[in-house]
């Protein structure tokens, strides 16, 4: 028998009033009273969030950060209600309070920041790519003149594709669908000549194809796609909590702290580590949660490197190289950087 996921909602967005986030107010109290974090996810994207049919557990970077928030505010990483959202549902879900936070491969843009909600730190620096059947021999987007291209509606992907093809002077026909499964189903069925999305998404979906090698992701990256969490406008404290939960995973990696060794750092003489672990400063209390929230987070999901490797590392089908990319720590030439815990 498959393990059931507490509070899992599949398909349409249906939540009881008790599962609705606080409107313009105290989301933390609402979450604590409910005993669950309602987290909007993709639900069908390997590497970011996908339901493991054998274990009944959501896996991927976004899913891990949902667990991290629950660990920080409730002391229980399993106290999450995962709510799969289509791209078109994201804005209304966070604005209407149907979810407490969105971790759904969502690109941070100016218009979304002003209209949707507050964005937290980037958890994955991505970029848009294009995937084509290998047998076509296409190597560059400029060779797609006259092609039909599958794309998800309500996304930056759709807009970026239009911008790029206009710039290249390439005529194309968009084949648009709201559901990610429909988009890739149409591509696999040959109803479009190519499919476009974030490269991490293309890698994730390709890994589930019957013959991944029959599909090529073009080298060209046609956009910047900084992916991060979204919380509703009007509750600065909740936004701060989500922000510093993400920073905790990055800071832990920088300090050499991970899920296997964190206990060995307790009671040490390094003041930076003492503040991070909540032994000094009362910074968790300032957020309205436990001072050792960082310990709860790291024990639950690990540091950023552990999350990344579990989601995209060499032991996964995606094998998305981190070294030398923007997703490396700032100390290693990347952009992963946490402000000081002080």
C-alpha positions in Angstrom: 0.0 0.0 0.0 1.3 3.4 -0.9 2.1 5.9 1.8 -0.4 8.7 1.8 0.8 12.3 1.9 -1.0 14.3 4.7 -3.1 17.1 3.2 -2.1 16.3 -0.4 -4.3 18.1 -3.0 -4.1 16.8 -6.5 -5.7 18.5 -9.5 -7.9 21.5 -8.9 -7.1 23.9 -6.1 -9.6 23.0 -3.3 -8.8 24.0 0.2 -11.0 24.3 3.3 -11.2 27.6 5.2 -8.9 26.3 7.9 -6.2 25.8 5.2 -6.3 29.4 4.0 -3.3 31.6 4.8 -3.9 34.8 6.8 -4.9 37.7 4.6 -2.5 40.6 4.9 -1.7 39.6 8.5 -0.3 36.9 10.7 0.4 33.9 8.5 2.7 32.4 11.1 -0.1 32.2 13.7 -2.4 30.7 11.0 0.2 28.1 10.2 0.8 27.3 13.8 -2.9 27.0 14.6 -3.4 24.8 11.5 -0.3 22.7 12.2 0.7 22.6 8.5 2.3 24.8 5.9 0.3 24.9 2.7 2.9 25.0 0.0 2.2 25.6 -3.7 4.3 23.4 -5.9 4.5 22.1 -9.4 4.1 18.5 -8.5 5.2 17.0 -11.8 8.7 18.3 -12.4 11.7 16.0 -11.5 14.4 18.0 -9.7 12.0 20.6 -8.4 8.9 18.8 -7.1 7.4 15.5 -8.1 5.5 12.8 -6.2 7.4 9.6 -5.8 4.6 7.1 -6.6 6.4 4.3 -4.6 6.9 6.2 -1.4 4.0 8.8 -1.7 6.5 11.5 -0.8 7.3 14.7 -2.8 10.9 15.0 -3.9 13.0 17.8 -5.4 14.4 21.2 -4.4 11.1 23.0 -4.1 9.6 20.2 -2.1 12.6 20.2 0.2 12.2 24.0 0.9 8.6 23.4 1.7 9.8 20.9 4.3 12.5 23.4 5.5 9.8 26.0 6.2 7.7 23.5 8.1 10.7 22.4 10.2 11.5 26.0 11.1 8.1 27.1 12.1 6.5 23.9 13.4 9.5 21.7 14.2 8.2 19.0 11.8 9.4 18.8 8.2 6.5 16.5 7.4 3.8 19.1 8.4 3.3 20.2 4.8 0.2 20.2 2.6 1.6 20.2 -1.0 -0.8 21.9 -3.4 0.1 21.4 -7.1 -0.5 24.5 -9.1 -0.5 25.2 -12.8 1.5 28.2 -13.9 -1.7 30.1 -14.4 -2.9 29.4 -10.9 0.1 30.8 -9.0 -0.8 34.5 -8.8 -4.4 33.9 -7.6 -3.3 31.2 -5.2 -0.9 33.4 -3.3 -2.9 36.6 -3.6 -6.1 34.9 -2.4 -4.4 33.1 0.5 -5.0 29.6 -0.7 -1.4 28.8 -0.1 1.1 30.1 2.5 4.1 30.1 0.2 4.9 29.1 -3.4 7.9 27.0 -4.2 7.1 26.2 -7.8 10.0 26.9 -10.2 8.8 30.5 -10.3 10.9 33.2 -12.0 11.4 36.5 -10.1 10.4 39.4 -12.3 9.5 43.0 -11.6 5.9 42.6 -12.6 5.4 39.6 -10.5 7.2 41.2 -7.5 4.8 44.2 -7.6 1.6 42.3 -8.5 1.9 38.8 -7.2 3.7 39.0 -3.8 7.1 39.2 -2.2 9.9 37.0 -3.7 12.5 35.4 -1.4 16.1 34.6 -2.3 16.8 32.7 -5.5 17.2 29.0 -4.9 18.2 28.1 -8.5 19.7 30.3 -11.2 18.3 28.9 -14.4 17.9 29.9 -18.0 15.4 29.1 -20.7 16.4 26.6 -23.4 14.8 24.7 -26.3 14.6 21.0 -26.8 14.2 19.3 -30.1 14.2 15.7 -31.5 17.8 14.8 -32.1 17.0 13.4 -35.5 16.1 16.9 -36.8 19.8 17.9 -36.5 19.0 21.4 -35.2 21.7 23.1 -33.2 20.5 26.7 -32.8 17.2 28.5 -32.3 17.8 30.4 -35.6 17.2 27.1 -37.4 13.6 26.9 -36.2 12.0 29.1 -38.8 8.5 27.8 -39.6 8.6 25.4 -36.6 5.8 24.8 -34.1 7.0 25.1 -30.5 5.2 23.8 -27.4 5.2 26.2 -24.4 3.3 26.6 -21.1 0.9 29.4 -20.9 1.1 32.0 -18.1 4.9 31.8 -17.9 7.9 34.0 -18.6 8.8 31.2 -21.0 6.1 32.1 -23.4 7.1 35.8 -23.4 10.8 35.1 -23.7 10.2 32.8 -26.7 8.3 35.6 -28.5 11.1 38.1 -27.7 13.9 35.9 -28.8 12.2 34.7 -32.1 11.3 38.3 -32.9 14.9 39.4 -32.4 16.2 36.5 -34.6 13.5 37.2 -37.2 12.3 33.6 -36.9 8.6 32.8 -37.7 7.1 30.1 -35.5 3.8 28.8 -34.3 3.3 28.5 -30.5 1.4 25.5 -29.3 0.2 26.6 -25.9 -1.2 24.6 -22.9 -1.7 25.3 -19.2 -0.8 21.9 -17.9 2.9 20.9 -18.0 1.9 17.3 -18.7 0.0 18.4 -21.7 2.9 20.5 -23.0 5.3 17.6 -23.0 2.7 15.1 -24.1 2.1 17.2 -27.2 5.8 17.4 -27.8 6.3 13.6 -27.4 3.4 12.9 -29.7 5.1 15.1 -32.4 2.4 17.8 -32.4 5.1 20.4 -32.2 8.7 20.5 -33.5 10.3 21.7 -30.3 9.5 22.5 -26.7 10.8 25.3 -24.6 11.2 26.0 -20.8 13.8 26.5 -18.1 16.7 24.2 -18.8 16.3 22.5 -15.4 12.7 21.6 -16.4 13.8 20.4 -19.9 16.3 18.1 -18.2 13.8 16.9 -15.7 11.1 16.1 -18.2 13.6 14.5 -20.7 14.7 12.2 -18.0 11.2 10.7 -17.9 11.0 10.1 -21.6 11.1 6.6 -23.0 14.3 7.5 -24.9 16.0 10.6 -23.4 18.9 10.4 -25.9 16.4 11.0 -28.8 16.0 14.6 -27.6 18.6 17.3 -27.6 18.6 20.5 -25.4 20.2 23.2 -27.5 23.2 25.0 -26.1 21.7 28.4 -26.4 20.3 30.0 -23.2 17.7 32.6 -24.2 16.8 34.2 -20.8 17.7 34.7 -17.2 15.4 32.6 -14.9 16.1 33.2 -11.2 13.7 30.8 -9.4 12.6 31.5 -5.9 9.7 31.4 -3.4 6.8 33.8 -3.3 4.8 34.9 -0.2 1.8 37.2 -0.1 2.1 41.0 0.2 1.2 42.4 3.5 2.9 40.0 6.0 6.5 41.1 6.3 7.3 38.7 9.2 6.2 35.6 7.2 8.2 36.8 4.2 11.2 37.3 6.5 10.8 33.7 7.9 10.8 32.2 4.4 13.7 34.3 3.3 15.9 33.4 6.3 15.0 29.7 6.0 16.5 29.8 2.5 19.5 31.7 3.7 20.0 29.2 6.5 20.7 26.4 4.0 23.2 28.6 2.1 25.0 29.8 5.2 25.2 26.3 6.6 27.1 25.1 3.5 29.4 28.0 3.7 30.2 27.2 7.3 30.8 23.5 6.5 27.7 22.5 8.5 25.5 19.7 7.1 22.8 17.3 8.2 25.3 14.7 9.4 27.7 16.9 11.4 25.6 19.8 12.8 25.5 18.4 16.3 29.3 18.5 16.5 29.3 22.3 16.1 27.2 22.9 19.2 28.8 24.7 22.1 31.9 25.7 20.1 33.9 28.9 20.5 33.2 30.4 17.0 30.8 33.3 17.5 29.6 33.2 13.9 28.6 29.6 14.3 27.0 30.2 17.7 24.8 32.9 16.3 23.9 30.7 13.3 22.9 27.8 15.6 20.8 30.1 17.8 23.0 29.8 20.8 23.5 33.6 20.9 21.5 36.6 19.7 17.8 35.6 19.8 17.4 35.9 16.1 14.7 33.2 15.9 12.8 34.9 18.6 12.9 38.1 16.5 11.1 36.2 13.8 8.6 34.7 16.2 10.0 31.2 16.0 12.6 29.1 17.8 16.1 30.5 18.1 17.4 27.1 16.8 15.3 27.2 13.7 18.4 26.9 11.6 19.3 23.6 13.3 15.8 22.3 12.6 16.1 23.2 9.0 19.5 21.7 8.4 18.6 18.5 10.3 15.5 18.2 8.2 16.8 18.9 4.6 20.5 19.5 4.9 22.5 22.5 3.6 22.1 24.0 0.1 24.6 21.6 -1.4 22.9 18.6 0.0 19.5 19.8 -1.4 21.1 20.5 -4.8 22.8 17.2 -5.0 19.7 15.3 -4.0 17.7 17.1 -6.7 20.1 17.6 -9.5 23.4 16.0 -8.6 25.6 13.3 -10.3 23.6 10.5 -8.7 20.3 11.8 -10.3 19.1 11.3 -13.9 19.4 15.1 -14.4 23.1 15.4 -13.4 23.0 19.3 -13.6 26.6 20.4 -13.0 26.9 23.0 -10.2 30.6 23.6 -10.1 31.6 26.8 -11.9 28.0 27.9 -12.4 25.9 30.7 -10.8 24.5 28.1 -8.3 27.9 27.6 -6.7 28.6 29.4 -3.4 30.0 32.9 -3.7 33.3 31.7 -2.2 33.5 29.3 -5.3 32.7 31.9 -8.0 28.9 31.5 -7.9 26.0 33.7 -6.6 24.8 31.7 -3.7 25.3 34.1 -0.8 23.7 34.6 2.6 23.6 37.9 4.5 25.1 37.6 8.0 23.2 35.9 10.8 23.7 38.7 13.3 
